[in-house]
Every structure is written in structure tokens, then in C-alpha cells.
Amino acid sequence: MVEQWTENPRVAGSIPAPATYWPSMPSHSTKYDWKDAGEEWSEPWGSSAAQWSGTVLPRIRDCLPTGTILEIAPGFGRWTHYLKDYCQELSAVDASSECVEACSRRFAAESHVHCYLNDGRSLSMIPDASVDFAFSFDSFVHLPREIVAGYLNELRRTLKIGGKGFIHHSNLGAYADSLSERVPEPLRKVLRKIKILDWEHHRNPTMSADVFRSLCARTGLNCISQELINWRGRRLIDCLSLFERDGSTENTSTKIVRNPRFMREAARIRRQSRTQT
Ligand SMILES: C[S@@+](CC[C@H](N)C(=O)[O-])C[C@H]1O[C@@H](n2cnc3c(N)ncnc32)[C@H](O)[C@@H]1O
């Protein structure tokens, strides 16, 4: 059954449209051209199938298969397509009606996939303590701290005790005091063009691995591990955080790994998938 959650406070004008938070579109435009359904973002890996099997699945394998998966911000279902085969129920929640409609069409034959439109911050359609595994990849990187904090609160409510979450978010905030951030924007643009500085890929500057950990602690979630990764450039501007609702009030230490070879991993996966086909 494919459902849609139609209550959307954004129509009242209180919450900016999701397009405000995410890139790959000029700022004056309100519509992203989804003609390739997000497949274009997997280009460094060769395909989303190669990215899933070589990069995403190995990092979440211990959490799968499971009963109920919640995917936040699925877009046109690039990861939903794979996640759906690892669970009994999957809820996919996105703030864009175009994306929810696309997912509803794409997964219409899958009776265990439920697609919902939300207000860009709450998960009111998801019952308390009902989720075994929450997932989001390539979406939270654009979200500001206040929205991430809101979602973590919602995940504290909706995850079962022992339920886990895996979220790919921005670590750009870790570079806030770096020299490159103090270079005036016009000069920064030139330095990026000649590859002295790398691009920020619209990562949100208010988020970092440290901020995510403290938001988890404040919310009562246990941040188990964080992998700081580069995204198309040299700086580790992204982070893959794994966390758990463990039911205790004590915070255990987070295992933190710095991985500057993430894009080399992508290139290797791309080469391997080419030789296999
Ligand atoms: C760059 S796309 C990535 C989609 C998908 N995760 C993928 O990797 O193909 C970002 C997605 O996040 C959604 N989005 C942006 N802000 C959101 C928010 N605050 N809450 C829920 N979805 C949001 C957009 O509608 C879009 O579907």
C-alpha cells in the first residue's frame, strides 16, 4: 500500500521549501530536474548499484535485514530501491511532494513500502518506538543544525529501544575557523577554479561531526561511530554517523575514524564495476 501524508504546514508559509536546503540547482530555481532520478549523483561510483554494494551496504550491513526501516528524504528512491529488500516494512518520508509522488509510483507494487510527505522537520506519521533502523544518505548534508536537531528528537521518539540510525550529514562546520573560510568569496571562487581550494558542494556550515554528537547526547541517543569522509575534494566535509536508542542515560564514547580516501574508494568501485560489466 502506498500512502501519502497530506498535512503539510509548509503551505502556511512557516517552513522554507526543501529546495532551500539542498543544492544541484541554481538558487533562483525552485524545481530540480529529476530526469535521472538522482542516479547522476552516483557518477563517481559508476552507478547507484555499485555505490550501494561497494560503499553504502558494507557500512550498514550489521543493521540489516530488519523489521521496520525509516528512510528520511529519499528523493526519487535511489536507496529505497535497495533498502526495501532488507525489511518487512519501509516508510519513506520526504518534504517534497514531487519526490513522494515519484516514490509512490516507483514502489506501487511493493505493499510494504509506505511513502509520506512531511513538513521538512517532523515525523508525526511514524508511531512511537516503531522503527528498527533509520537511514538517510545524501540529504542531511544540506540540512541546518536546527532541522537535524528536530529530526534527532523525532528519532529518539520513533526508534525502538535498541533501534539504530545511520545518517550522512555535513561536517563543513569543522572548517569554520580555517584559513580558507576567511578568504573573501570572490577570491575563494577563483582558488576553487584553479583547484587550490575544494568545493563545498552546498554542505551546511552549521553542522559538523562534533555538533551531531552533542545533539545525540542532548537528545538521549548514543552516537556509536562516526566516519569523517571527503566528498569529491580533499577536506573531510561529510560525516557518516551511526547511533542507537539504547535506553540508557549514559553516553558511551564514539568511535571516530577519519577517512580521506573515501573518493578513492569510489574510484576503485567504479573501475571494478566497469571491468565486471
Ligand atoms: C539531494 S536529494 C537526495 C535524495 C536521496 N537521498 C538520494 O540520495 O537520491 C535531497 C532530498 O532531500 C529532501 N529534503 C530536503 N530537505 C528536507 C527536509 N527538511 N525533510 C525531508 N526531506 C528533505 C528533498 O526533497 C530531496 O528529496
Ligand as a Chemical Component Dictionary entry (heavy atoms), coordinates in Angstrom:
data_LIG
# 
_chem_comp.id                   LIG 
_chem_comp.type                 NON-POLYMER 
_chem_comp.pdbx_formal_charge   0 
_chem_comp.three_letter_code    LIG 
# 
loop_
_chem_comp_atom.comp_id 
_chem_comp_atom.atom_id 
_chem_comp_atom.alt_atom_id 
_chem_comp_atom.type_symbol 
_chem_comp_atom.charge 
_chem_comp_atom.model_Cartn_x 
_chem_comp_atom.model_Cartn_y 
_chem_comp_atom.model_Cartn_z 
_chem_comp_atom.pdbx_ordinal 
LIG C1  C1  C 0  19.842 15.679 -2.919 1  
LIG S1  S1  S 1  18.287 14.883 -2.721 2  
LIG C2  C2  C 0  18.790 13.222 -2.228 3  
LIG C3  C3  C 0  17.718 12.218 -2.303 4  
LIG C4  C4  C 0  18.116 10.791 -1.923 5  
LIG N1  N1  N 0  18.535 10.712 -0.533 6  
LIG C5  C5  C 0  19.214 10.300 -2.815 7  
LIG O1  O1  O 0  20.340 10.116 -2.332 8  
LIG O2  O2  O -1 18.959 10.086 -4.010 9  
LIG C6  C6  C 0  17.694 15.620 -1.229 10 
LIG C7  C7  C 0  16.305 15.171 -0.817 11 
LIG O3  O3  O 0  16.038 15.699 0.470  12 
LIG C8  C8  C 0  14.695 16.157 0.528  13 
LIG N2  N2  N 0  14.638 17.126 1.626  14 
LIG C9  C9  C 0  15.265 18.318 1.701  15 
LIG N3  N3  N 0  15.036 18.903 2.888  16 
LIG C10 C10 C 0  14.262 18.029 3.596  17 
LIG C11 C11 C 0  13.718 18.032 4.900  18 
LIG N4  N4  N 0  13.918 19.057 5.727  19 
LIG N5  N5  N 0  12.988 16.960 5.302  20 
LIG C12 C12 C 0  12.762 15.919 4.463  21 
LIG N6  N6  N 0  13.237 15.878 3.211  22 
LIG C13 C13 C 0  14.006 16.904 2.780  23 
LIG C14 C14 C 0  14.452 16.714 -0.858 24 
LIG O4  O4  O 0  13.077 16.827 -1.149 25 
LIG C15 C15 C 0  15.156 15.653 -1.682 26 
LIG O5  O5  O 0  14.305 14.578 -1.941 27 
# 
loop_
_chem_comp_bond.comp_id 
_chem_comp_bond.atom_id_1 
_chem_comp_bond.atom_id_2 
_chem_comp_bond.value_order 
_chem_comp_bond.pdbx_ordinal 
LIG C1  S1  SING 1  
LIG S1  C2  SING 2  
LIG S1  C6  SING 3  
LIG C2  C3  SING 4  
LIG C3  C4  SING 5  
LIG C4  N1  SING 6  
LIG C4  C5  SING 7  
LIG C5  O1  DOUB 8  
LIG C5  O2  SING 9  
LIG C6  C7  SING 10 
LIG C7  O3  SING 11 
LIG C7  C15 SING 12 
LIG O3  C8  SING 13 
LIG C8  N2  SING 14 
LIG C8  C14 SING 15 
LIG N2  C9  SING 16 
LIG N2  C13 SING 17 
LIG C9  N3  DOUB 18 
LIG N3  C10 SING 19 
LIG C10 C11 SING 20 
LIG C10 C13 DOUB 21 
LIG C11 N4  SING 22 
LIG C11 N5  DOUB 23 
LIG N5  C12 SING 24 
LIG C12 N6  DOUB 25 
LIG N6  C13 SING 26 
LIG C14 O4  SING 27 
LIG C14 C15 SING 28 
LIG C15 O5  SING 29 
# 
